[in-house]
Amino acid sequence: MDADSDVALDILITNVVCVFRTRCHLNLRKIALEGANVIYKRDVGKVLMKLRKPRITATIWSSGKVICTGATSEEEAKFGARRLARTLQKLGFQVIFTDFKVVNVLAVCNMPFEIRLPEFTKNNRPHASYEPELHPAVCYRIKPLRATLQIFSTGSITVTGPNVKAVASAVEQIYPFVFESRKQIL
Amino acid sequence: MSGQRKCPDCGSSEIVEDAHYAQNQLVCADCGFILTEGLLTTTFQDEEHLQEVTYSRSTGQNEQLSRCKQRGIKRVQDLCKVLYLPAVFEETALAYFQRAIEHPSFHLVSLEKKEILVGCCVFVTCRQHNWPLTMGTICSLLYADKELFASVYLCVLKELELDVPALSLTDLVKTHLNSFKLFQSSANIPAKFAEDKGKMVARTIQIVELASETWLVTGRHPIPIVTAAAYLAWQSLQPVGRLTCTFPRFCKLAGTDLPPPAHLRLKELNDILLRMASQLAWLRVLNVDKKTVVKHIGDLLQHRHFLLKSSFSSGDSEDQSATAAGNGPESSPRAAGCSARAEGCHPGGKQKCSSVQRPLLPPCLINPRKRLRTAALSPSDQAITGDEAISDSEIEQYLRSQEEMQEFSKAQAWH
């Protein structure tokens, strides 16, 4: 298998984290009383609200900042965030949906070959860090993309980055390095 | 000193250098006349050259550094002494510690973390000089929590921008086996259990290399593998008396801990050895099982490259027989005999041979655990843009009705 040939790699996005602001103070007790599917964590001062249709969990603070996790694409994240803002509006708050931003994207990708991690680490020294006593995978950081990849010996790679495009380019960048450290026939 | 000095008083030429209360003097041996005197108050420069009192032991250091730094420096020095590290390591570790403690992320942390920081600096120094020290050892010396140590260690690497080479397994084997108490017979250890260190280390290293070629080492803790390999090596060097000795008993005799994953590693190693044994002609007739394969480890290790190639499929069975035949003329005469036999086995008993073969993969792929994978987006989901209109009915499901709210506040009232 040549590294240059086009290999279709399935990148499965498992989580998208986004934030938005409601620009108004939110009464958490009221949300906890009148909202269904709500958990009120009084000790830390936040409310967890779960939506069903886009499977999303939102953390709501009284300052009006909301963090949504659990979406499987950037569009779905926005979809869920807007529904959440609408729900808060229905509860009686003067919500304005602003400052929506996708903060983190987590994706998983499977390489069709196994990878020899000690060899890979040796070839990619400053960026790759491998501590078998701590974690079974190599942690590879791509600074310009602000992406982190966890490379397992089975060929499975977990990528986290600021958006979906960064995640896709991180996988593209790592492929040739991972390819050259793949398991060869003995 | 040019030329012999003469005492101005009595004229003798026997002048000795004497340190009187750490103050150097030139004194005439005959009459006691003091020719020259050192300064009563010396500077730091002088004291360092004279090496009378080291800076770290004088009060000078205590006045210039804060108590936290002093304590940390002392701990680094103590740790280096306990581990019998060379002086160079101590200096490097001290330099790292002093750099780290200045950093805001380590300056205002709990005492526990500062203690762990000391351990991290020593650990990083050892790894950079390829001195095989494991995190487990440092954590046990400092009575530190392993997870906290891990987080502080990663923080140190990031903040100080250090590059740490990988742990060398060969060195780790040598160091770990040094702590075993099996190398001479004593009250606890009968003569037949005592073993020569050199032979045991060599064979353990070979078994560990075999393990790393067959995916047993990647991503796992190194110490359980070394312990399991040491046990197999020890048994195989004199199988007659030692087959009955169990793994826990071996560890007790050696005076070392038995880490929990070591049993699994032992099982995996035995599995690999059994597969290799099935490829050796003279072992196939002997019907080795996991208890008796230990006796033949010496032979298996000698021919391991050939045996690994033939016992694990590389995907294509045609390739397999070709490489086996190709290897025949290259390896020793015995192995050539084997390959001819193996080839003979292939057309005749291809069914049996292929069922024995197994792809050379990490153990977690051979026995995969069932994992719930989130399904990929369906086509309708993929068409979401995020800006669709929101219907009221959709939102109603997330709001409580009046009755529900009253019930809820009643329930809360009982709180």
Interface residues (C-beta under 8 A of the other chain):
Chain A: L12 T14 L33 E34 G35 A36 N37 M49 L51 R52 K53 P54 T72 S73 E74 E75 E76 A77 K78 F79 R82 R83 R86 T87 K90 L91 E114 R116 L117 P118 T121 K122 R125 P126 S129 Y130 E131 P132 E133 L134 P136 A137 F152 S153 T154 K183 I185 L186
Chain B: T134 M135 G136 A150 Y153 L154 L157 D163 V164 A166 L167 S212 E213 W215 V217 T218 G219 R220 H221 P222 H305 L308 K309 F312 S314 G315 D319 L360 L361 P362 C364 L365 R373 T374 A376 L377 D381 Q382 I384 T385 G386 D387 E388 I390 D392 E394 I395 E396 Q397 Y398 L399 R400 E404 M405 F408 S409
